[in-house]
Amino acid sequence: MKLSTIAALRAAASVTDAGVDVRLLELLFDHTPDIAFFIKDAAGRYLVVNDSLVERHGLRSKAQMIGRRPSDVCPGDFGRIPAEQDAAVLRTARPIIERLELHWYAPHKPVWCLTTKLPMRDATGAVTGIIGISQDVRTPMPTKEIPAEIAAALQRLETAFADPLTPSALACIAKLPSARFARIIKRIFGITPSQIIAKTRIAAASRLLRETDRTVAEIALACGFSDHSAFTRAFRAMTSATPTQFRSSMDGRLNGRDACR
């Protein structure tokens, strides 16, 4: 997500607090299929959602979400963890900015998103709700047009994600200064080198959990995590489920509603 997008969201929060019709925002975001948009009240209940968010949950209408919390819409940790995020934003007034998360919608279709949640305030400064978006992470240029030096570093990551690769190590493989490498990665993918490393490892782990019978500990080591606990923490933070819960869900219970924000 670009800084301008975050700035626009902050402006939206401000004009909403000023009394501008939120239905205009709803209508605007109804035309952005790659962005899930929401406004929630001080209790974390959906007040406004766009069509994309409804579709990602596998629901038929916005009415099925309005007045409900994520924990009321999604089963288990898939709903509970976003609800806990909301409670923390409402309690502390600290925003969540560009948190990289793996969401699922259109049954069994994984989509990486950058989620931002901002507190909304009234004239006295009291927090009255949350406004936020989850934007799909997509490469804005064809893969064949990615510079060769960047492609070489990414290929190393894709084939050796179990290695202790760091952003600086990837920059060395690309034969670029770390700062320049980071700028190019951000421009191409919209995320940082650290985020692309985490994304690659968690995506690989999710595939192994879905497609193999390997133990969670074996998958943790294969995907570059130091131990089972470190893997579980990272996986849960990015997918709203532990590896074991994720595997169980993929056995037949995961559906389009497991994409709560």
BALOBA-1460 file (C-alpha; in Angstrom, 3 decimals):
// residues 261
<rec num="1" residu="m" x="0.000" y="0.000" z="0.000"/>
<rec num="2" residu="k" x="1.366" y="3.407" z="-0.917"/>
<rec num="3" residu="l" x="1.626" y="6.194" z="1.635"/>
<rec num="4" residu="s" x="-0.931" y="8.169" z="-0.379"/>
<rec num="5" residu="t" x="-3.453" y="5.380" z="0.192"/>
<rec num="6" residu="i" x="-2.954" y="5.569" z="3.947"/>
<rec num="7" residu="a" x="-3.226" y="9.350" z="3.809"/>
<rec num="8" residu="a" x="-6.490" y="9.038" z="1.891"/>
<rec num="9" residu="l" x="-7.822" y="6.638" z="4.508"/>
<rec num="10" residu="r" x="-6.891" y="9.075" z="7.282"/>
<rec num="11" residu="a" x="-8.706" y="11.812" z="5.394"/>
<rec num="12" residu="a" x="-11.736" y="9.546" z="5.063"/>
<rec num="13" residu="a" x="-11.722" y="8.983" z="8.813"/>
<rec num="14" residu="s" x="-11.592" y="12.727" z="9.379"/>
<rec num="15" residu="v" x="-14.427" y="13.608" z="7.035"/>
<rec num="16" residu="t" x="-16.533" y="10.788" z="8.453"/>
<rec num="17" residu="d" x="-16.075" y="12.177" z="11.952"/>
<rec num="18" residu="a" x="-17.029" y="15.575" z="10.558"/>
<rec num="19" residu="g" x="-20.390" y="14.198" z="9.490"/>
<rec num="20" residu="v" x="-19.900" y="13.481" z="5.793"/>
<rec num="21" residu="d" x="-22.269" y="10.794" z="4.515"/>
<rec num="22" residu="v" x="-20.394" y="7.503" z="4.877"/>
<rec num="23" residu="r" x="-22.539" y="6.047" z="2.106"/>
<rec num="24" residu="l" x="-20.430" y="8.043" z="-0.343"/>
<rec num="25" residu="l" x="-17.367" y="6.174" z="0.912"/>
<rec num="26" residu="e" x="-19.256" y="2.902" z="0.663"/>
<rec num="27" residu="l" x="-20.217" y="3.642" z="-2.930"/>
<rec num="28" residu="l" x="-16.653" y="4.614" z="-3.779"/>
<rec num="29" residu="f" x="-15.163" y="1.422" z="-2.377"/>
<rec num="30" residu="d" x="-17.844" y="-0.708" z="-4.014"/>
<rec num="31" residu="h" x="-15.873" y="0.001" z="-7.206"/>
<rec num="32" residu="t" x="-12.536" y="-1.288" z="-5.850"/>
<rec num="33" residu="p" x="-12.632" y="-5.102" z="-6.081"/>
<rec num="34" residu="d" x="-9.012" y="-5.450" z="-4.926"/>
<rec num="35" residu="i" x="-9.766" y="-3.624" z="-1.662"/>
<rec num="36" residu="a" x="-11.957" y="-4.739" z="1.237"/>
<rec num="37" residu="f" x="-13.310" y="-1.637" z="3.030"/>
<rec num="38" residu="f" x="-15.030" y="-1.368" z="6.395"/>
<rec num="39" residu="i" x="-16.113" y="1.019" z="9.135"/>
<rec num="40" residu="k" x="-16.813" y="-0.363" z="12.618"/>
<rec num="41" residu="d" x="-18.361" y="1.182" z="15.710"/>
<rec num="42" residu="a" x="-16.857" y="1.522" z="19.185"/>
<rec num="43" residu="a" x="-17.841" y="-2.070" z="19.934"/>
<rec num="44" residu="g" x="-16.091" y="-3.415" z="16.833"/>
<rec num="45" residu="r" x="-19.326" y="-4.068" z="14.910"/>
<rec num="46" residu="y" x="-19.520" y="-3.474" z="11.170"/>
<rec num="47" residu="l" x="-21.309" y="-0.254" z="10.265"/>
<rec num="48" residu="v" x="-20.277" y="-0.028" z="6.612"/>
<rec num="49" residu="v" x="-18.740" y="-2.638" z="4.289"/>
<rec num="50" residu="n" x="-18.097" y="-2.730" z="0.563"/>
<rec num="51" residu="d" x="-19.132" y="-5.378" z="-1.948"/>
<rec num="52" residu="s" x="-15.640" y="-6.855" z="-2.078"/>
<rec num="53" residu="l" x="-15.594" y="-7.642" z="1.639"/>
<rec num="54" residu="v" x="-19.013" y="-9.300" z="1.439"/>
<rec num="55" residu="e" x="-17.887" y="-11.419" z="-1.516"/>
<rec num="56" residu="r" x="-14.695" y="-12.492" z="0.225"/>
<rec num="57" residu="h" x="-16.733" y="-13.808" z="3.125"/>
<rec num="58" residu="g" x="-18.877" y="-15.865" z="0.779"/>
<rec num="59" residu="l" x="-22.002" y="-13.951" z="1.830"/>
<rec num="60" residu="r" x="-24.875" y="-12.748" z="-0.325"/>
<rec num="61" residu="s" x="-25.551" y="-9.279" z="1.062"/>
<rec num="62" residu="k" x="-24.122" y="-6.527" z="3.249"/>
<rec num="63" residu="a" x="-27.009" y="-7.027" z="5.662"/>
<rec num="64" residu="q" x="-25.411" y="-10.324" z="6.715"/>
<rec num="65" residu="m" x="-22.451" y="-8.366" z="8.133"/>
<rec num="66" residu="i" x="-23.855" y="-5.087" z="9.417"/>
<rec num="67" residu="g" x="-24.143" y="-5.001" z="13.212"/>
<rec num="68" residu="r" x="-21.906" y="-8.033" z="13.653"/>
<rec num="69" residu="r" x="-18.276" y="-8.431" z="14.744"/>
<rec num="70" residu="p" x="-15.685" y="-10.492" z="12.834"/>
<rec num="71" residu="s" x="-16.074" y="-13.174" z="15.509"/>
<rec num="72" residu="d" x="-19.789" y="-13.352" z="14.657"/>
<rec num="73" residu="v" x="-19.087" y="-13.817" z="10.949"/>
<rec num="74" residu="c" x="-16.057" y="-16.125" z="10.870"/>
<rec num="75" residu="p" x="-15.525" y="-19.359" z="12.798"/>
<rec num="76" residu="g" x="-12.884" y="-19.878" z="15.490"/>
<rec num="77" residu="d" x="-9.627" y="-17.922" z="15.450"/>
<rec num="78" residu="f" x="-10.344" y="-16.672" z="11.922"/>
<rec num="79" residu="g" x="-12.885" y="-14.319" z="13.479"/>
<rec num="80" residu="r" x="-11.580" y="-14.039" z="17.025"/>
<rec num="81" residu="i" x="-8.127" y="-12.713" z="16.134"/>
<rec num="82" residu="p" x="-9.370" y="-9.816" z="13.933"/>
<rec num="83" residu="a" x="-11.863" y="-8.971" z="16.692"/>
<rec num="84" residu="e" x="-8.965" y="-8.837" z="19.165"/>
<rec num="85" residu="q" x="-7.093" y="-6.543" z="16.773"/>
<rec num="86" residu="d" x="-10.100" y="-4.239" z="16.655"/>
<rec num="87" residu="a" x="-10.387" y="-4.209" z="20.441"/>
<rec num="88" residu="a" x="-6.723" y="-3.216" z="20.739"/>
<rec num="89" residu="v" x="-7.112" y="-0.349" z="18.260"/>
<rec num="90" residu="l" x="-10.231" y="0.875" z="20.061"/>
<rec num="91" residu="r" x="-8.586" y="0.595" z="23.492"/>
<rec num="92" residu="t" x="-5.178" y="2.111" z="22.667"/>
<rec num="93" residu="a" x="-6.008" y="4.315" z="19.653"/>
<rec num="94" residu="r" x="-2.898" y="2.847" z="17.996"/>
<rec num="95" residu="p" x="-3.430" y="2.126" z="14.297"/>
<rec num="96" residu="i" x="-2.441" y="-1.010" z="12.436"/>
<rec num="97" residu="i" x="-0.517" y="0.017" z="9.330"/>
<rec num="98" residu="e" x="0.128" y="-2.288" z="6.358"/>
<rec num="99" residu="r" x="0.032" y="-5.540" z="8.287"/>
<rec num="100" residu="l" x="0.765" y="-8.367" z="5.848"/>
<rec num="101" residu="e" x="-1.849" y="-11.123" z="6.169"/>
<rec num="102" residu="l" x="-2.870" y="-14.239" z="4.268"/>
<rec num="103" residu="h" x="-6.619" y="-14.258" z="3.694"/>
<rec num="104" residu="w" x="-8.830" y="-16.890" z="2.109"/>
<rec num="105" residu="y" x="-11.892" y="-16.383" z="-0.041"/>
<rec num="106" residu="a" x="-13.580" y="-17.982" z="-3.040"/>
<rec num="107" residu="p" x="-13.116" y="-21.298" z="-1.187"/>
<rec num="108" residu="h" x="-9.495" y="-22.338" z="-0.901"/>
<rec num="109" residu="k" x="-8.164" y="-19.313" z="-2.808"/>
<rec num="110" residu="p" x="-5.299" y="-17.629" z="-0.891"/>
<rec num="111" residu="v" x="-4.816" y="-13.877" z="-1.228"/>
<rec num="112" residu="w" x="-2.113" y="-11.810" z="0.457"/>
<rec num="113" residu="c" x="-3.325" y="-8.458" z="1.754"/>
<rec num="114" residu="l" x="-1.959" y="-5.387" z="3.490"/>
<rec num="115" residu="t" x="-4.396" y="-4.475" z="6.248"/>
<rec num="116" residu="t" x="-4.644" y="-0.989" z="7.739"/>
<rec num="117" residu="k" x="-6.994" y="-0.067" z="10.596"/>
<rec num="118" residu="l" x="-7.236" y="3.515" z="11.856"/>
<rec num="119" residu="p" x="-9.074" y="4.778" z="14.945"/>
<rec num="120" residu="m" x="-11.862" y="7.281" z="14.367"/>
<rec num="121" residu="r" x="-12.402" y="10.077" z="16.894"/>
<rec num="122" residu="d" x="-15.142" y="12.507" z="17.814"/>
<rec num="123" residu="a" x="-14.726" y="16.234" z="18.482"/>
<rec num="124" residu="t" x="-13.433" y="15.549" z="21.991"/>
<rec num="125" residu="g" x="-10.782" y="13.125" z="20.783"/>
<rec num="126" residu="a" x="-12.536" y="10.008" z="22.069"/>
<rec num="127" residu="v" x="-12.235" y="6.928" z="19.867"/>
<rec num="128" residu="t" x="-15.620" y="6.205" z="18.273"/>
<rec num="129" residu="g" x="-14.788" y="3.411" z="15.869"/>
<rec num="130" residu="i" x="-12.438" y="2.032" z="13.238"/>
<rec num="131" residu="i" x="-12.044" y="2.669" z="9.520"/>
<rec num="132" residu="g" x="-9.900" y="0.336" z="7.483"/>
<rec num="133" residu="i" x="-9.002" y="-1.503" z="4.319"/>
<rec num="134" residu="s" x="-7.325" y="-4.735" z="3.274"/>
<rec num="135" residu="q" x="-5.660" y="-4.312" z="-0.109"/>
<rec num="136" residu="d" x="-4.620" y="-7.269" z="-2.238"/>
<rec num="137" residu="v" x="-0.878" y="-7.548" z="-2.798"/>
<rec num="138" residu="r" x="-0.300" y="-7.905" z="-6.504"/>
<rec num="139" residu="t" x="2.720" y="-7.446" z="-8.756"/>
<rec num="140" residu="p" x="2.014" y="-4.295" z="-10.818"/>
<rec num="141" residu="m" x="4.210" y="-5.465" z="-13.716"/>
<rec num="142" residu="p" x="4.536" y="-8.735" z="-15.664"/>
<rec num="143" residu="t" x="6.997" y="-11.179" z="-14.116"/>
<rec num="144" residu="k" x="9.106" y="-11.157" z="-17.281"/>
<rec num="145" residu="e" x="9.695" y="-7.415" z="-16.825"/>
<rec num="146" residu="i" x="11.164" y="-7.751" z="-13.319"/>
<rec num="147" residu="p" x="14.867" y="-6.755" z="-13.483"/>
<rec num="148" residu="a" x="17.137" y="-9.773" z="-13.837"/>
<rec num="149" residu="e" x="19.109" y="-9.043" z="-10.670"/>
<rec num="150" residu="i" x="15.900" y="-8.847" z="-8.634"/>
<rec num="151" residu="a" x="14.566" y="-12.015" z="-10.259"/>
<rec num="152" residu="a" x="17.767" y="-13.858" z="-9.310"/>
<rec num="153" residu="a" x="17.368" y="-12.905" z="-5.654"/>
<rec num="154" residu="l" x="13.705" y="-13.899" z="-5.638"/>
<rec num="155" residu="q" x="14.472" y="-17.212" z="-7.326"/>
<rec num="156" residu="r" x="16.993" y="-17.956" z="-4.584"/>
<rec num="157" residu="l" x="14.346" y="-17.155" z="-1.988"/>
<rec num="158" residu="e" x="11.727" y="-19.324" z="-3.717"/>
<rec num="159" residu="t" x="14.068" y="-22.336" z="-3.966"/>
<rec num="160" residu="a" x="15.938" y="-21.978" z="-0.676"/>
<rec num="161" residu="f" x="13.511" y="-20.358" z="1.753"/>
<rec num="162" residu="a" x="14.807" y="-22.686" z="4.470"/>
<rec num="163" residu="d" x="18.144" y="-20.845" z="4.353"/>
<rec num="164" residu="p" x="18.658" y="-17.973" z="6.830"/>
<rec num="165" residu="l" x="18.122" y="-15.327" z="4.164"/>
<rec num="166" residu="t" x="17.813" y="-11.694" z="5.253"/>
<rec num="167" residu="p" x="16.972" y="-8.552" z="3.267"/>
<rec num="168" residu="s" x="20.659" y="-7.669" z="3.138"/>
<rec num="169" residu="a" x="21.528" y="-11.186" z="1.940"/>
<rec num="170" residu="l" x="18.974" y="-10.915" z="-0.866"/>
<rec num="171" residu="a" x="20.399" y="-7.505" z="-1.790"/>
<rec num="172" residu="c" x="23.852" y="-9.093" z="-2.038"/>
<rec num="173" residu="i" x="22.513" y="-11.815" z="-4.334"/>
<rec num="174" residu="a" x="20.980" y="-9.076" z="-6.495"/>
<rec num="175" residu="k" x="24.319" y="-7.197" z="-6.357"/>
<rec num="176" residu="l" x="22.552" y="-4.063" z="-5.219"/>
<rec num="177" residu="p" x="22.876" y="-1.771" z="-2.181"/>
<rec num="178" residu="s" x="20.321" y="-2.711" z="0.460"/>
<rec num="179" residu="a" x="18.489" y="0.615" z="0.247"/>
<rec num="180" residu="r" x="18.126" y="0.428" z="-3.536"/>
<rec num="181" residu="f" x="17.056" y="-3.211" z="-3.379"/>
<rec num="182" residu="a" x="14.375" y="-2.308" z="-0.823"/>
<rec num="183" residu="r" x="13.070" y="0.547" z="-2.994"/>
<rec num="184" residu="i" x="12.787" y="-1.679" z="-6.067"/>
<rec num="185" residu="i" x="11.035" y="-4.459" z="-4.138"/>
<rec num="186" residu="k" x="8.568" y="-1.937" z="-2.682"/>
<rec num="187" residu="r" x="7.900" y="-0.457" z="-6.124"/>
<rec num="188" residu="i" x="7.322" y="-3.837" z="-7.770"/>
<rec num="189" residu="f" x="5.460" y="-5.704" z="-5.042"/>
<rec num="190" residu="g" x="4.185" y="-2.994" z="-2.709"/>
<rec num="191" residu="i" x="5.813" y="-4.659" z="0.305"/>
<rec num="192" residu="t" x="9.215" y="-4.572" z="2.007"/>
<rec num="193" residu="p" x="11.992" y="-7.174" z="1.613"/>
<rec num="194" residu="s" x="11.269" y="-8.440" z="5.133"/>
<rec num="195" residu="q" x="7.599" y="-8.847" z="4.237"/>
<rec num="196" residu="i" x="8.381" y="-10.692" z="1.009"/>
<rec num="197" residu="i" x="10.606" y="-13.130" z="2.932"/>
<rec num="198" residu="a" x="7.844" y="-13.754" z="5.477"/>
<rec num="199" residu="k" x="5.243" y="-14.049" z="2.708"/>
<rec num="200" residu="t" x="7.323" y="-16.608" z="0.802"/>
<rec num="201" residu="r" x="7.960" y="-18.756" z="3.872"/>
<rec num="202" residu="i" x="4.371" y="-18.721" z="5.139"/>
<rec num="203" residu="a" x="3.014" y="-19.404" z="1.647"/>
<rec num="204" residu="a" x="5.358" y="-22.395" z="1.321"/>
<rec num="205" residu="a" x="4.339" y="-23.628" z="4.770"/>
<rec num="206" residu="s" x="0.641" y="-23.336" z="3.918"/>
<rec num="207" residu="r" x="1.191" y="-25.417" z="0.780"/>
<rec num="208" residu="l" x="3.005" y="-28.121" z="2.760"/>
<rec num="209" residu="l" x="0.257" y="-28.139" z="5.385"/>
<rec num="210" residu="r" x="-2.387" y="-28.565" z="2.681"/>
<rec num="211" residu="e" x="-0.606" y="-31.027" z="0.421"/>
<rec num="212" residu="t" x="1.586" y="-33.221" z="2.648"/>
<rec num="213" residu="d" x="1.436" y="-35.246" z="5.839"/>
<rec num="214" residu="r" x="4.689" y="-33.831" z="7.198"/>
<rec num="215" residu="t" x="4.610" y="-32.814" z="10.840"/>
<rec num="216" residu="v" x="4.335" y="-29.169" z="11.845"/>
<rec num="217" residu="a" x="7.858" y="-29.330" z="13.295"/>
<rec num="218" residu="e" x="9.250" y="-30.696" z="10.015"/>
<rec num="219" residu="i" x="7.487" y="-27.995" z="8.024"/>
<rec num="220" residu="a" x="8.786" y="-25.316" z="10.391"/>
<rec num="221" residu="l" x="12.405" y="-26.294" z="9.756"/>
<rec num="222" residu="a" x="11.835" y="-26.771" z="6.024"/>
<rec num="223" residu="c" x="10.482" y="-23.230" z="5.754"/>
<rec num="224" residu="g" x="13.302" y="-21.479" z="7.605"/>
<rec num="225" residu="f" x="11.923" y="-21.224" z="11.128"/>
<rec num="226" residu="s" x="14.159" y="-21.988" z="14.095"/>
<rec num="227" residu="d" x="11.615" y="-24.140" z="15.897"/>
<rec num="228" residu="h" x="7.971" y="-25.169" z="16.196"/>
<rec num="229" residu="s" x="7.077" y="-22.268" z="18.519"/>
<rec num="230" residu="a" x="8.582" y="-19.561" z="16.296"/>
<rec num="231" residu="f" x="6.770" y="-21.013" z="13.302"/>
<rec num="232" residu="t" x="3.432" y="-21.162" z="15.124"/>
<rec num="233" residu="r" x="3.707" y="-17.527" z="16.276"/>
<rec num="234" residu="a" x="4.568" y="-16.260" z="12.803"/>
<rec num="235" residu="f" x="1.952" y="-18.396" z="11.064"/>
<rec num="236" residu="r" x="-0.811" y="-17.387" z="13.468"/>
<rec num="237" residu="a" x="0.063" y="-13.689" z="13.157"/>
<rec num="238" residu="m" x="-0.274" y="-13.796" z="9.369"/>
<rec num="239" residu="t" x="-3.136" y="-16.262" z="8.894"/>
<rec num="240" residu="s" x="-5.245" y="-15.952" z="12.086"/>
<rec num="241" residu="a" x="-4.792" y="-19.674" z="12.777"/>
<rec num="242" residu="t" x="-2.148" y="-21.997" z="14.145"/>
<rec num="243" residu="p" x="-0.597" y="-24.453" z="11.647"/>
<rec num="244" residu="t" x="-2.606" y="-27.302" z="13.171"/>
<rec num="245" residu="q" x="-5.879" y="-25.330" z="12.983"/>
<rec num="246" residu="f" x="-5.089" y="-24.310" z="9.425"/>
<rec num="247" residu="r" x="-4.474" y="-27.912" z="8.359"/>
<rec num="248" residu="s" x="-7.677" y="-29.039" z="10.043"/>
<rec num="249" residu="s" x="-9.647" y="-26.289" z="8.311"/>
<rec num="250" residu="m" x="-8.255" y="-27.262" z="4.927"/>
<rec num="251" residu="d" x="-9.542" y="-30.795" z="5.446"/>
<rec num="252" residu="g" x="-12.951" y="-29.505" z="4.503"/>
<rec num="253" residu="r" x="-14.143" y="-26.799" z="6.847"/>
<rec num="254" residu="l" x="-12.437" y="-23.733" z="5.376"/>
<rec num="255" residu="n" x="-14.741" y="-21.626" z="3.275"/>
<rec num="256" residu="g" x="-14.984" y="-18.118" z="1.882"/>
<rec num="257" residu="r" x="-15.922" y="-16.669" z="5.255"/>
<rec num="258" residu="d" x="-12.433" y="-17.356" z="6.664"/>
<rec num="259" residu="a" x="-11.205" y="-13.963" z="5.491"/>
<rec num="260" residu="c" x="-12.234" y="-11.683" z="8.319"/>
<rec num="261" residu="r" x="-10.777" y="-8.230" z="8.835"/>
